[in-house]
Amino acid sequence: MKGRQILLDHLDGREAAALMVDGQLDDLLVETDTPAPGTIYRARADRPVKGQGGMFLSTPDGPAFLRQVKGLSPGENLLVQVTGHAEPGKAVPVTNRLLFKSRFAIVTPGAPGLNISRGIREDEERDRLLEIAHEVMGPKDAALHGLIVRSAAEGADEDEIAEDIAAMSELATRVMADLDGEPEKLVEGDGPHLLAWRDWSEPAEVVTEAGCFETHGVTEAIEAARGARVGLPGGGSLYVEPTRALVAVDVNTGADTSLAAGLKANIACARALPRALRVRGLGGQIVLDLAPMPKKDRRTFESALRAAFRADPVETVLSGWTPLGHFELQRKRARSPLV
């Protein structure tokens, strides 16, 4: 089926949302037992870890770990936000730079300034959105919080945008003033259905009927994603296999025996990899064992990989080549592994 579909259902009793693009599973969000990214705590500094330059914190949901702490002493209260899913047996990763994110707006406490997404290019639309932002925030709020108007606001109703900005600004003001007391969860991170509304903002058919995963091919696509193999155009394939230390990706040319077979398979891998990692919920260190290709073709592969991840919503750093000819990436653990 051509086009975009957003399907809201449940998977194994957990709330889940799937994005289908032209009949392929493009993204998957599933509720987990761990604190959802975006959750905000009033936490208490517990003990520093000097070797790692961080601090363990006490929260109502167990220990959290904050990196790059300066001037923080054990026993102090601070506000932190969950940045990703914790690996098994490890503390929840958090940051003290809070973001209050909704469909049209991101409020940034402590970082004043009104900004419009660079994805919105028309000057007239940028001026319209900036006028709405100035009107809603006002001098007092603008002095305390920054604001980013997201690309989803382009062409959206003025009242809806203003309501969204006002709600996020009010929430930020209330939370930032709530520093005193015992460790407490102040804001619950968004679940899959709310995240789908917030982040999948491009036009799409929305399906909410119970059992729609089964009737629209999502269940079958998820079962395929539980396996390691991903087919590539031209008969090649890649295998995505997570280990405790890293995610290994192996690229094969298949039956293609031409001189350019390796480059073609590697470019196909670059284009397919963001989706393969998204639907499997994989992050951390990723090592690509690519098909053989001349060193002169590496730049072409890097360009294709960079273009593919530029459109990916999950923050990914392209680290570069190893002496053995592998390519490494570092990816935020924004999803919980599908397995």
Long-range contacts (C-beta under 8 A, 24 or more apart in sequence): 3-204, 3-205, 4-202, 4-203, 4-204, 4-205, 5-204, 5-205, 5-206, 5-207, 5-216, 6-196, 6-200, 6-204, 6-205, 6-206, 6-207, 7-207, 7-208, 7-212, 7-213, 7-216, 7-218, 8-192, 8-193, 8-196, 8-206, 8-207, 8-208, 8-212, 9-208, 9-209, 9-210, 9-211, 9-212, 9-213, 9-218, 10-210, 10-213, 11-213, 11-222, 15-191, 15-192, 15-193, 16-192, 16-213, 17-192, 17-193, 17-195, 17-196, 17-200, 18-213, 18-218, 18-221, 18-222, 19-196, 19-200, 19-204, 20-216, 20-217, 20-218, 20-221, 23-217, 24-221, 24-275, 25-218, 25-221, 25-222, 25-225, 25-275, 25-279, 26-275, 26-278, 26-279, 27-200, 27-275, 27-278, 27-279, 27-313, 28-222, 28-225, 28-278, 28-279, 28-281, 28-335, 28-338, 29-192, 29-195, 29-196, 29-335, 30-192, 30-281, 30-336, 30-338, 31-191, 31-192, 32-85, 32-336, 34-85, 34-86, 34-92, 34-336, 35-61, 35-82, 35-92, 35-189, 36-82, 36-188, 36-189, 36-190, 36-191, 37-82, 37-83, 37-84, 37-85, 37-189, 37-334, 38-81, 38-82, 38-99, 38-101, 38-187, 38-189, 38-190, 39-81, 39-82, 39-185, 39-187, 39-188, 39-189, 40-79, 40-80, 40-81, 40-82, 40-98, 40-175, 40-185, 40-186, 40-187, 41-79, 41-80, 41-81, 41-82, 41-94, 41-183, 41-184, 41-185, 41-186, 42-77, 42-78, 42-79, 42-178, 42-179, 42-181, 42-182, 42-183, 42-184, 42-186, 43-77, 43-78, 43-79, 43-80, 43-94, 43-183, 44-75, 44-76, 44-77, 44-78, 44-182, 44-183, 45-69, 45-72, 45-73, 45-74, 45-75, 45-76, 45-77, 45-78, 46-74, 47-74, 48-72, 48-74, 56-91, 57-94, 58-183, 59-92, 59-183, 59-185, 60-183, 60-184, 60-185, 61-92, 61-185, 62-91, 62-92, 63-91, 63-92, 64-91, 64-92, 64-93, 64-94, 65-90, 65-91, 65-92, 65-93, 65-94, 66-94, 66-95, 66-96, 67-93, 67-95, 77-179, 77-180, 77-181, 78-179, 79-175, 79-176, 79-178, 79-179, 79-186, 82-189, 83-332, 84-283, 84-332, 84-333, 84-334, 85-281, 85-283, 85-333, 85-334, 85-335, 85-336, 86-333, 87-284, 87-333, 93-333, 98-172, 98-175, 98-176, 100-168, 100-169, 100-171, 100-172, 100-175, 101-168, 101-198, 102-164, 102-167, 102-168, 102-198, 103-150, 103-152, 103-164, 103-197, 103-198, 103-201, 104-149, 104-150, 104-152, 104-153, 104-156, 104-160, 104-161, 104-164, 104-165, 105-147, 105-148, 105-149, 105-150, 105-153, 105-161, 105-164, 105-165, 105-168, 106-147, 106-148, 106-150, 106-168, 107-145, 107-146, 107-147, 107-165, 107-168, 107-169, 107-171, 107-172, 108-145, 108-146, 108-147, 108-148, 109-144, 109-145, 109-146, 109-172, 109-176, 110-145, 110-146, 111-145, 111-146, 112-142, 112-143, 112-144, 112-145, 112-146, 113-146, 113-147, 114-142, 114-146, 114-147, 114-149, 115-146, 115-147, 115-148, 115-149, 116-148, 116-149, 117-148, 117-149, 117-150, 117-151, 117-153, 117-154, 119-151, 119-154, 120-149, 120-151, 120-153, 120-154, 125-154, 125-155, 128-158, 129-153, 129-154, 129-161, 132-158, 132-161, 132-162, 132-165, 133-165, 135-162, 136-162, 136-165, 136-166, 136-169, 137-165, 137-169, 141-169, 141-173, 144-172, 144-173, 144-176, 145-169, 145-172, 145-173, 150-201, 151-201, 152-201, 199-313, 221-279, 222-279, 222-338, 225-276, 225-279, 225-280, 225-338, 226-338, 226-339, 230-272, 230-276, 232-265, 232-268, 232-269, 232-272, 233-268, 234-264, 234-265, 234-268, 236-261, 236-264, 236-265, 236-268, 236-269, 236-291, 238-269, 238-272, 238-273, 238-276, 240-276, 240-277, 240-280, 240-282, 242-280, 242-282, 242-337, 242-339, 245-285, 246-284, 246-285, 246-286, 246-287, 247-277, 247-282, 247-283, 247-284, 247-285, 247-286, 247-287, 248-287, 248-289, 249-273, 249-286, 249-287, 249-288, 249-289, 250-289, 251-288, 251-289, 251-290, 251-291, 252-291, 253-291, 261-291, 262-290, 262-291, 262-292, 262-293, 262-297, 263-291, 263-293, 263-294, 263-297, 263-300, 263-301, 265-291, 266-290, 266-291, 266-293, 266-297, 266-301, 267-300, 267-301, 267-304, 270-301, 270-304, 270-305, 270-307, 270-308, 271-304, 271-308, 273-305, 273-308, 273-309, 274-308, 274-309, 274-311, 274-312, 274-314, 274-316, 277-314, 277-331, 278-312, 278-313, 278-314, 278-335, 279-338, 280-337, 280-338, 280-339, 281-335, 281-336, 281-337, 281-338, 282-331, 282-335, 282-337, 283-314, 283-331, 283-332, 283-333, 283-334, 283-335, 284-330, 284-331, 284-333, 285-328, 285-329, 285-330, 286-328, 286-329, 286-330, 286-331, 287-322, 287-326, 287-327, 287-328, 288-326, 288-327, 288-328, 288-329, 289-326, 290-325, 290-326, 290-327, 301-327
